[in-house]
């Protein structure tokens, strides 16, 4: 090697490269799925664990839907690739269901079928956010929202509303959080994890605020049929029609039809955004499994009798679990108006000691409840600030009573 060709840089050699990208390494594990997995592992090991962690109905998928899937398996047309954006018959069914259930008039071309609701969340953020864009995020929130936004390059600005307001944020709070980088408002009603349902008047006020400030709204309506005590799940683009061109509605069959394992969700939005997301999905996963799509067609075009039966059971369990939790010293549990979650405040227990361990957070409390009562719950840290626990009451009545009774007896020892 000649002197002129010898390397001249004195920069030290770089260290070992990370095996996983910073983007993926920065994603937090789904806390709800982690709690559910731990509970199932303990059960498999013979422990009498009762799990309140998973957000899925404990009912089987209605028989007519299963029968449609069985029939679909024998049709060779379902053995092949189909359009990445969804079967035309399913997109038509989703458009018709949207008109029927919320009064929102949309065309099938405005619908994109996704592999569950989580893919709809991520792909929407991927289509809307550039690095540094902000998502205004009412808190407590579903665990996937901030992770999907960060993965798409966005930044979440949390707006917390506690039990004193029914876990519903105000326009004034949202405005205080808005900055020049704000691009999207994430809205979820009925809510996971709190069960909060915004009134039509509140939905209209928030929608008008978003419209006036040129924001996109991503509204998750997957719990729309699970409302109680006369509450109504008002749809943002119906309450504020002028917002439709800047609104994406997320939904799916998982909660309404007890189809969490079938993995069929969707988004409804302006045609240009839907086209962009369809292009993304064509490279990411292509079409949703055809058998699942055929099952979803049967679900959406059938009656809602099974849904009504589930709602009746959830309503009964809702009242029971809230009454039992509210009876615990240091616990305060608002009555949720929707979904199938109770979200009690346990701030009155923070600072006490339980079986020799100081309760310094709701995360610590959840660990103690699992260790000593063998009951799995999700701590508030998974959804925002500490000081809360999420109980899914989508489990059998006897298990619900047994599980909460164990929690009552354990927490009675906190001093």
N, C-alpha and C positions, 0 to 999 in steps of 0.2 A: 504494500500500500504506500502511495506517495504521500509526502507531507501535505500536498494540496487536497488530497482526498480523505485525509484523516478527519474523524469527527472532532468538532471544536466545541460542542456544547458542554457546559459544566453542570447542567441541571442533573440533580441526583435521580437515579432510577426510581420509577414509581413503585410503590409497594404492591402487594398482591391485590388483584382486582376482587371486588366483592362478587360473590357467587350469585347473588340475587339483586336485581335492580333496586335502586332507592325507591322507585315508584311503588313496586310491589312490597318491598320490605316495610314501607310506611303504612300499609293497610292493617287495621286492627281486625282480629278475628271476630266473627259474629258472636257476640256474647250470648245471645239467645240460643243459638245452635250449640254453642259450647256447653251451656248449662244443661241443655237437653241431652247432649251426648254423654255428659258426666253422669246424669241421672240414669240413663239407660245402661251405662257400663256398670254402675253400682247394682242395679236390678239384676243384670246378667250374672253378677257375682253372688247373688242370693240375698242382697240387702233389700229390706222393705221400703224402698225409696218411693215417695210420691212426688211427681214432677209437675210444677206449675210454670215451667219455663217455655215450652213450645207454643207458638202461636198457630195452632192448627185444630180444626174441629175434631172431636173424638168420634164423629159419626162416619159410617162408611159412605162412599160415593153412591148416590141413588142408583138403584138397579137398572133403570132405563138407560142411564148414561153408560154404565158398564156394558150393557147388552149392545149398545151402538158401537162401542169400541171392539167388542168381540166380532161383530159383523164386519167392521172395517178391516180387521186383520186378514180376512179371507179375500178381500178385493185387491187384485194385483195393482190397481191404480195407486194404492197406498204404499206400495213397495218401492216406489220410485221418488226421485226428487220432485218437489213441487215449488211454486213460487216462494222466494225468500220472505216476502212480506206476508204470507199466509194464504191459505186456500180461499179462493174467491167466495165460496159459499159461507165460510166462517166470517170473513170480513163483512159480508152482507148481514149475517146474523148479529154481529157486534153492533153494526150501525143501527139495526132495527131494535136491538135490546137497549141501546143508548137512548133512542127516541122514547121507547116505552117506559123506561125506569126513571130517567131524569128530565125528559122533555128536551134534550139537546138534539137538534136536527143536524146530522152529519152524513156525508157520503161514504160509501165503502172505501173509496180511494183515500180517505183521511184516516184509515185504520191500518195499523201495523201489528201483526201477531208476533209475540216474543216468547222466549223460553222462560216463562214465569214473570212475575212482576219485577223481580230484581233486574233482569235484563232490560226491561222497559225503563227503569230508573237510570241505569248506567248509560244506555244509549241516548236517552234524552239529554242528560248532562253532557255527554260527549259531543252531541250535535250543537248544543247551545253555548258551551263555555270555552273561552280561550284562557290561557294562563293569566292568573291574577284577577279574573272576574269573580265577583262575590255572589254567594247565594244567601239570602236572608232566610234563616231557618228557625221557625218557631220551635221552642224547646219546652218540655221533653219531646224527643224525636225518635223515629224508628232508626235502629242502629245502622242500616245500610245507607241512609241518605248522605251523611257527611263523607263516608268512605267513597261512595260513587262520585261525589262532587270533587273530592281531592284527586281521585284517580284521573278525572277528566281535566285536571289542572286548575280547578276552582278553589275558592276559599269560602268557608262557611262563617257567617256572622250569626251567632246564636242569640235568640230573643226569648228569655225565660218567662214563663207564666206559671205560677204555683197554684196550689189547691184553693187559695182564697178567691181566685177568679175562675175556678173550674178548669184550670189548665188551658185557658183560652187567652191568646195575646190580643192586645188592642192595636188600633191603627196608630195611636200615639207612640206605643213601644216600637212598632215597625218603622215609623218615621225617624225615631231617634237612632235606629240602627242603620238607616240608609246612608250610603256614601256615593261618591261619583263612580265607584267601581261596581255598585250593585247592579246586577243584571237579571237575577231570577229570584222569585219568591217561591219557596216550597211550601205547599199547603196540604194538610191531611185532616180530613173530617169525614166520618168518625175517625178518631185518632188511635193509633198504636204509638205509645204504650198506655195512654191515659183513659181511653174511652170517651174523651171529650167530643161533643158535637156542637159545632157553631150554628147559631140560629141563622135563618135566611137573611135577616137584617145585618148580622155581623159579616156574613159572607159578602153581601153587597158592598158594605163599607170597605172591606179589605180589598175587594176586587176593584172598586173605583180608585182607591189609593194606588194600587198597582198600575192601573191605566193612566192615571194622571202623571205618574213618575216613569212611564215608558218601560216598565218592567215586564218580563215574561213571568207567567205563573205556571208552575208545574203542580197539578192538583191530583192527589192520590185518593181515589174513591173506592178502593177495594172492599171497604166495609159498609158500603152504602145500604145494604139490606138489613144490617144488624143494628137496628135502632129501637129504643124502648121509650115508654112513657109519652108517646105522642111526638117524639122528636122526629125531625125530617132532615135527611141528608141533602142539603141544597148544593147544587152543582154550580161552580163558579161561572162558567161561560153562559149558563142559563140566567143566573141572577144579574150578570153584567155582560150582555150580548156583544157590546163593543170590544170586549176583551178577547173574543174568540180567536182573532188572528194572532194573538200572542199568548195562547193558552194551550197547554198539553195536558190531557186527561189520562191518568194511568188507572188500569183496572185489571181484572183477571177472574178466573173461575175458582181460585183456590179456596177462598173463605166462604163464599156464598153457597157453593155446591160441594163442599168437603172434598176438594180435588187438589190438595197441596202437592201430592206426588205426581200429578199429571203434567205439570209444568207448562201451563198455558196462561200467558198474560197478554196485555196489549197496551198500545198507546193510541190516542186519538188527537190529531193536531192539524195545523195548517198543511196544505198539500206540499209546499216546498220543503218543510221540515221533515214530513213523513218520507218524502223521496230520499232526502239525505240520510235518514236513519236506515231506510231500506238498503241503500248502498252499503252502509257500514255493516249491516247484518248479513248481507250477501257474502261478505268476506269473513265475518266473525263466526257465524254458525250455520248460515243458510237457513232452510226452513225448519220450523218446529216439527217434531215427530207427527206424521200424518194421522196415526191412530189417536193420539191425544187431541189433535185438531177436530177429528170427526166426533170424538166424545164431547168436546166443547160445543160443537154445533147442536148436539142433542140436548146439552144442558141449557143453552140459551134459547132454544126454540120450544122447550118443554114448559110445563107449568112450574109454579113456585111453591108447590105444596110441601116438598121436603124442606125447603128453606124456612117456611113458616113453622114447621115442627122443631127445627133446630133453634130458631129464635125463641120459641116458647121455653125450651129447655134452658137456653142461655139466660133468659130473663129470670127464671127461677133461681138459677145458680148465682146470678149477679146479686140478687137481693140477699141471699144467704151468706155469701162470702163477705159482702160489705158489712152486714150486721155482726158477723163473727170477728172481723178484723177491728171494727170500731170499738168493740168491747175490751180490747187490749189496752192497758195503761201505756201511754206513750205513742200510740198509733192513732192516726186520723185518716179515714178513708172516704173521700167523696164518692157519691153514687154515680157511676159512669152512665152516660146516656146511649152509648154505642159500643160496637166491637165486642170483644169478650175478654177484657182485661180490667182488673182492679189495680189502682196505682196509689197505695196508701203512703202517706208521709210517715216516716219513722224517726223524724228529727227529735221527737221527745225521748227516744232511746239513746241517741248519740251522747256520749259522755258517761253512760252507765257501764256497769261491769256485768258480764254474764259468764258464770262458771269460771271465774278467775281471769277472763280476758276482757280488757277494756274495749267497749264498742266505739271505735273512732270514726267509723264511716258505715254507710249502708253496704259497702262491699264486704267489710269485716262481718257485719251482721248476717249477710247471706251465707257466708262461709260457716258461721256458727250454727245457723239454722240447718244447714245441710249436715254438718258433722254431728250435731246433738239431737236433732229432731228427725233427721233423714227426710227432709223436705227440700226440694230444689226450687228456688225462686231466683229472679234476675235482679241484681242491684241497680239502683238509679244511675250509677256511673256509666252504664251501658247506653243510657238515653239522655245524658246531660249531667246536671249537678248531683252530688251525693245527697242522701237523706230520704231516699224512696226505695220501694221494692215493687216489682211488677209481678202480679199473680195472673196467670191465664186461667180463667175458669172454664176452659174448654176441656173438661175431664168429667168422669162419672161423678154423680152426686155423692155417693158413698165415699169415694176417694177424696173429694173436695172437703167433706166434713171431717174425715179422719185427718187429712193433712193440716187443715187450719186448726183443728183441736190440738194437734201436736205443737204447732207454732204458739198457740195461746198458752199452753202449759209451760213451754220453754221460756217464753218471754216474761212470764210471771215471775221468773227467778232473777230478772235483771234488776240490779240495785245501784 
